[in-house]
Amino acid sequence: MALRQRDPALVSRHLGLLYLALGQVGWFTCVLSAARADGWIGVALVAAMSAGHLCLVRRPLREAAFLVVVTVLGFGWECVVFRTGWIAYPNGVLVAGYAPYWMAGLWALFALQVNAVFASLRRRWFLCAVLGAVGGPLSFRAGAALGAVTFIDFWRAFALIGAGWAVMLPGLIALGAAIGSRPIASGTATDAMGHGDR
């Protein structure tokens, strides 16, 4: 009996859930290791996850470039927030005035999920903005609860982070569609943005 062909939409959904779960594992590892002054552990895990991810995508060079761009932009944004003086980091700041090095690992981790998890949000810009405005600050609040970051001026920092993520999440999803590449098992020729071959 011939094997039934797997439903591409189902495979894509399962892969997205796997990336989401691994993203949570990576996030907790980065934050908890940073809180214990061992941020390199989280960064090493993200590096390993990135290597595995690049083995799964259609166009690894495009996706590698996307990961680098998101990591650099994200780290730059964290430096802006840090320099307001509204937040402080107990560990990981290697150069005065710059965010701790392990934040670059968190941004690389987020970049891994853009095309695998958030591709369904393309063109849903208002929803993206709302999710960013809510999710970004809540992620920082969770990091503070775990001891990786301290709020000096909670409401100002919360508002700035929310505003930044409301812009960045839609922007990075659009950037992922433009220059990134999706995992081989996700997306088809019927992809909503017409980027199924990426």
N, C-alpha and C positions, 0 to 999 in steps of 0.2 A: 504494500500500500504506500502510495506516495506521501511524503511528509508534507504536512500543511505549511504553507508559507506564513511566517510570523507577521502579525499586524504591525506595520511600521509605527503607527501612532501609539500602540501599547508598549512597544519596545522603547520608544522615545520617552514615554511617561515614566517607565520603570528606571530608565537611565537618569532622568532628571531627579527622581526621588533618591537614587543612589548618590548622585552628586550633592544633593541637599543634605543628606545624612552625613556624608564625608566632610562636607563644609562645616557642619556643627561640631564634629569631632576635631577638625583642624582649628576651629575658633576657640574651643575650650582649651585645647592643648597650648595654643599661642598665648592666650590670656593667663591661664593658670601658671604656665612656666615663666611668663614675664613677671607675674606677681611674686614669684619665688626667686627672682633675679637669675633665672635660667632661660631667658627668652630665646636663646639659640636652639633649644629643643624644638620649640614650635616652628622656628624658621627652617630647621632641618626637615621637619615633617612636611612642611609646605613645599620645600624644594623637591622632595621625593614624590609628592602628589603631582607636582607640576611636570616632572619627568614622565610619570605614568600617563598623565593627561595628554601630553604631546604625542605619545605613542598611539593615542586613540582618535585623534582628529584627522580630518581629510587633508588639511594643508598645514602641517606643523610649523613651517617657517612663518606663515601669516599669523598663526595663533601665538607663536612665541613673541613676535613683534607686538601683538596686542597685549600680551601679559606684561611686557616691559613698559609699554606706554601707560597702562592702567596703574601699575605699581609706582612709576615715577610721578604721575599726576596725583595719585592718592597720597603718596608720602609728602609731596609738596603741599597739598591741602592740609594735612595733619600738622605740618610745620607752621602754617598760617594760624591754625586754631591754637596751637601751643604758644605761639608768640603773643597772643592776646593776654596771657597770664591768667586766663579763666579756668585752666586745667593744669594739673601737674602730674608728672610720672615719677613714681618712686624708684624705678629701675630702667636701665636700657638706654638712657640718653648718653650718647658717646661724644657729641659735639654740642656745646652750649647753644641754645636757640633753635635746635633742631629736634624734631620728634624722635622718640626712641627707635632704634633700628628694627625692633620686632614689629613695629607698625607696618613696615614695608612688607613683611611676611603676611600680615592680615590682608593687605591690599592685593597681593599676589593670589591669595586664597579666594578673595572675592572675584578676581578676574577669571579664575578657573570656572566659576559658576555662571558667568554672564551669558555665554552662548548655550550652555547645557541646561540651565535652570530657568533663566529669565527671558529666553527668546520668545515665549508666548506673549510677553508684555509689549512686544514691538508695536508701535503706533498707538498704544494705549497710554499716551503721555500723561494724561491727568492722573490715571491710576498709579503710574510709575512715580510721579511727583509726590502723591499722597503717601505711598509706601516708603519712599525715601525719607520724607519729612518725619514720619513716625518711627520707622525702623532704625534709622541712623542714630538718633539720640537714645533710643531704648537700648541699642547695642552698647553705647558708651556707659549708660546707667548700669547695665549688667556687668561691664568690665570694672566699674567702680565698686560694685558689690563684691567682686572677687579679688579686689585689691590691686588691680593693674593700673588704675588711674584714679586721680583725686579731683573732685570739682572744687575750685576755689570760688567761683561765682556761678552757681548752678544754673540759674535761669538764663543768664546771658550766653553761657556756653551751650546750653540746651537749645536755645533759639538759633544760634549761629550754626550749630551742627545740623539741626533740622533743615534750615534754609539751604545749606550747602548740599545736603543729600537730596533735597527736592529737585535740585538742578542736576546733580551728578548722576543719579540713577537713570533718568531718561537719557541723558547724554551718553553715558557709557554703554547702555543697551544699544543705542543707535550706532555708536562707534564699533561695537562688537559685530553688528550686522554689516558694517562697511568694510572693516579690515580684518576681522577675526575669522575663525573657522570652527564649525561645530563638530562634536564627536561623530564618528562614522555611523554609529547605530542610531543617531537622532536626526530628525529632519528628513524630508523627502522632496521630490520635485514639486510637491503641493504646498511647500512651506509658504506661510502667509506673506512673507516678504520676498519670495522668489529667490531665496539664498540657500535652497536645499543642497546645492553642490559645494557649499562652503564648510 
